[in-house]
Amino acid sequence: MQLVIGGAFSGKRKIVRERSETCSWVSAYNGNMVEDWRTQWLEGTTLVLEGWEQWIAPSLKKSENNDDIRKEFKALFQTLIEEEEKRNNKIVLIMLDIGKGIVPVEKDERRIRDIAGWIGQDAAQLAVQVDYVWNGLSRRLK
Amino acid sequence: MILFISGGARSGKSYFAEQTALSLHNKVKGRERSLLYYIATAKKSDDEMVERIRIHQQDRGDVWKTVEEPFDIERILANCNKEDVILLDCLTIWLSNVMFELNYSLEKLEKVIFNLLSLAREKQFHLMIVSNDVNVGIPTSYDSVFTYMYSLQRIHQRIIEQSDIVVEVQAGIPTYWKGAKWL
């Protein structure tokens, strides 16, 4: 599993596309739910998952506890890694860096921002490669 | 040479850009005629801005030729010559001027940026562009901010593709994304 992280419109998709020939995209921006990966991942392709901050949003209602939500995502990453090994194909997670601006006024936005930061750390820990994207350029962090 | 410098607010990017421009100017002026320009894009909108501008000008001293131009950068660059060093500070303010006051479309923006970069190549002056990374906060729900952020990222990437040197400044410390060998 690889992680590509960077700010909004920084060129994250472009970098993923340059690296993998054929990808199966599971994107919150195209209306996908995160669990769609099971049905969307085509044989012999790289699975790309993006829009994590949007997938975090519905879990806020399910649990008051940020840590429980974090654990659920971590479990998902582990499932993904197991499946990746079974299939012998790659998985790339694209995450939006949203932690550097001003602290949001809305409580839910603060929760999303915190959880997004934590799952980013968890994903980075589990990933074999981590890249940060900045204005169309990328730098390998791990 | 084209240089792109970016970073967060108060990251020291302007200071770094000014020092780099000065040293580049000092390097070339021994062998060629070179003028050092500072293109200020901010408008004197209120007393606070007037004061900020005054302090900036005082800090820079009289080596610099300051040109105030909120909109038409192309016109200024058209009059620059080989080996001049031109510092444009900052792109974000210019972008908000032309997007919100002149209603530039993304297509028009990219064309203007293309022209500025082409002028630098043709006339062989040194163009340094300073900008700000505004895309790392929580996603905005305002359309105008969203479009602004998208446009800024697009033009950053167009500039970087053509830049010889690309620097990110954090806490006053430069990280070279491209072309460290030149400096």
HADDOCK unambig.tbl for C-alpha pairs under 7 A between the chains (distance, minus, plus):
assign (segid A and resid 7 and name CA) (segid B and resid 135 and name CA) 5.20 0.50 0.50
assign (segid A and resid 7 and name CA) (segid B and resid 136 and name CA) 4.66 0.50 0.50
assign (segid A and resid 8 and name CA) (segid B and resid 135 and name CA) 5.17 0.50 0.50
assign (segid A and resid 8 and name CA) (segid B and resid 136 and name CA) 6.50 0.50 0.50
assign (segid A and resid 9 and name CA) (segid B and resid 150 and name CA) 6.10 0.50 0.50
assign (segid A and resid 9 and name CA) (segid B and resid 153 and name CA) 6.03 0.50 0.50
assign (segid A and resid 10 and name CA) (segid B and resid 153 and name CA) 6.32 0.50 0.50
assign (segid A and resid 97 and name CA) (segid B and resid 136 and name CA) 5.56 0.50 0.50
assign (segid A and resid 98 and name CA) (segid B and resid 136 and name CA) 4.88 0.50 0.50
assign (segid A and resid 98 and name CA) (segid B and resid 137 and name CA) 4.38 0.50 0.50
assign (segid A and resid 98 and name CA) (segid B and resid 138 and name CA) 4.70 0.50 0.50
assign (segid A and resid 99 and name CA) (segid B and resid 136 and name CA) 6.50 0.50 0.50
assign (segid A and resid 99 and name CA) (segid B and resid 137 and name CA) 5.70 0.50 0.50
assign (segid A and resid 99 and name CA) (segid B and resid 138 and name CA) 6.88 0.50 0.50
assign (segid A and resid 100 and name CA) (segid B and resid 136 and name CA) 5.30 0.50 0.50
assign (segid A and resid 100 and name CA) (segid B and resid 137 and name CA) 5.16 0.50 0.50
assign (segid A and resid 101 and name CA) (segid B and resid 136 and name CA) 6.01 0.50 0.50
assign (segid A and resid 101 and name CA) (segid B and resid 137 and name CA) 3.86 0.50 0.50
assign (segid A and resid 101 and name CA) (segid B and resid 138 and name CA) 6.74 0.50 0.50
assign (segid A and resid 102 and name CA) (segid B and resid 137 and name CA) 6.80 0.50 0.50
assign (segid A and resid 113 and name CA) (segid B and resid 138 and name CA) 6.88 0.50 0.50
assign (segid A and resid 135 and name CA) (segid B and resid 153 and name CA) 6.50 0.50 0.50
assign (segid A and resid 135 and name CA) (segid B and resid 156 and name CA) 6.23 0.50 0.50
assign (segid A and resid 135 and name CA) (segid B and resid 157 and name CA) 5.43 0.50 0.50
assign (segid A and resid 136 and name CA) (segid B and resid 157 and name CA) 5.71 0.50 0.50
